[in-house]
Amino acid sequence: MPAIEARGLHKRFQATRALEDVSFAVEPGEIHALIGENGAGKSTLIKILGGVYRPDRGAVAVAGAPRRFAGPGEALASGIVTIPQEMRVVPALGVAENVLIGHLPMRRVLGLPVLDRAEMARRAADILDRLGIDIDPGARVDRLGYAERQLVMIARALSHEALVVILDEPTAALEAREVERLFRVIAALKADGVAIVYVSHRLDEVEALADLCTVLRDGRAVERFARGERGRADIVRAMTGRDIETAHADPGAASTGILLRGPLGGEPEVAVGEGRVLGLAGLLGSGTTELLHRLFGGARHAVEIEKSGAPVRLGRPADAIRAGIGLVPGERALGLAMALTVRENIVLPNLPWLARGLRLNREEIDRLVARLIESVDIRPPDPDRTVRQLSGGNQQKVIFARWLAGHADVLLLDEPTHGIDIGAKAQIHRLMRRFVEDGGGIVLASAEMEELLAVSDSVLAMRRGLTVGRFSRDGDYTEAALRAALGG
């Protein structure tokens, strides 16, 4: 009997068909991967299984019993634990509170219930030890990095007695060591008979882990196959309906000048030329994200850089925008106003260039936004749709469109393909290549070594905020050399 089963699910959001006649089942002790492009219906399906949405038609059964969840709490009580891609932590609370939130241990003092902090710390420590996570249960979550917060979320899931665990892009922000640790935990859950729904855009993980794989495309389940039954090219074609062409750096292109150099007077010194992609490689805590934020004026203290040969002082992000520097942050929520429309998000930092005197040129704005939506392939192509209604890959494209609309000639990209599908990833790489071919420069931070080496002209390896290696295509430009510089 399946641990969880969906039969004939239909779901629409106004004119958008999210799911059409989708059936899906996972047996106890089975890892069932769910793959597809952004917008294919994966998120809608797992939100129905997790009680966030109700289907328009169709049914869900848990261990053979029909269920119609009134909300996520009922799904959790039924043994369905969902670990979402976006963070759902309480930053002001400690690690232990976040791990055990919803079922904190209580004791009675003078007949009144109070939080049993000693028991809470003990339980949280046991769960963290099971995961092999070296995090102080008493530490505040807002002082942790993104990947550490993701591990706290996974620990929270394991604090429940789960029949089904739904993992939505669980490795998107984790480095190789954390990924291996997570895989060991998944193997232990599988051995305990827990059914696992694994949603990922990383096909190598899907091929290594999944017993079965279901492919969604345009809201339909178009294919289902067991491990080893399909090659990589066949899987990609099933997901996208087409073959994917990948963009690579052009080693023959010549740089005509330095667009950005800085921070000066210390390590690391970054220099990116016209028509060039500089890659930043580093493990968790290496300082790549902090470096990009400094170059965007987001540091606590002002930073002095050179921009096209002239000194520029970056005290805040507005200084960087005026200097022609744009940032695509690793967490999309930091780069987008989720309640605003696609049009408003694209236009927001570009108002000084789109105004006629004290008035906005709305016709010019509409033409520009329509052209950018088509150019970067934002789906659906609706400028009035709020950004929170878009898939992750399309949200990322909106941030790209924002900087393409303005006067930016340097882009700072922090994990720009984080959590997006293979088709959207190829599109982002093509946008990057088009940007540098037009004379722009890019500083790219990515945890994926293969991606860095493919699209970068040179790579700066960082550890704890310091430069530990510089690699270019005329030297030892290999993944092995890069990993050796980062400590293996």
Salt bridges, closest charged atoms under 4 A:
GLU5 OE1 - ARG7 NH1 3.18
GLU20 OE1 - ARG17 NH1 2.64
GLU20 OE2 - ARG220 NH2 3.09
GLU30 OE1 - HIS32 ND1 3.64
GLU37 OE2 - ARG242 NH2 3.23
ASP56 OD1 - LYS11 NZ 3.75
GLU86 OE2 - ARG332 NH1 3.87
GLU97 OE2 - ARG117 NH1 3.28
GLU119 OE2 - ARG122 NH2 2.58
GLU119 OE2 - ARG123 NE 2.92
ASP126 OD2 - ARG122 NH1 2.96
ASP142 OD2 - ARG140 NH2 2.51
GLU169 OE2 - HIS201 NE2 3.36
GLU175 OE2 - ARG177 NH1 3.33
GLU178 OE2 - ARG181 NH2 3.10
ASP192 OD2 - ARG130 NH2 3.79
GLU205 OE2 - ARG202 NH1 3.62
GLU207 OE1 - ARG232 NH2 2.83
ASP211 OD2 - LYS190 NZ 2.67
ASP211 OD1 - ARG227 NH2 3.67
GLU223 OE2 - ARG230 NE 2.45
ASP234 OD1 - ARG237 NH1 3.10
ASP243 OD1 - ARG237 NE 2.94
GLU269 OE2 - ARG261 NH1 3.76
GLU304 OE2 - ARG313 NE 3.58
ASP319 OD1 - ARG316 NE 3.90
ASP319 OD1 - ARG322 NH2 2.56
GLU331 OE2 - ARG149 NH2 3.24
ASP366 OD1 - ARG343 NE 3.03
ASP377 OD2 - ARG379 NH2 3.00
ASP384 OD1 - ARG343 NH1 2.49
ASP409 OD1 - LYS307 NZ 2.71
GLU448 OE2 - ARG202 NH2 3.80
GLU448 OE1 - LYS425 NZ 2.72
GLU451 OE2 - HIS429 NE2 2.72
GLU479 OE2 - ARG483 NE 3.03
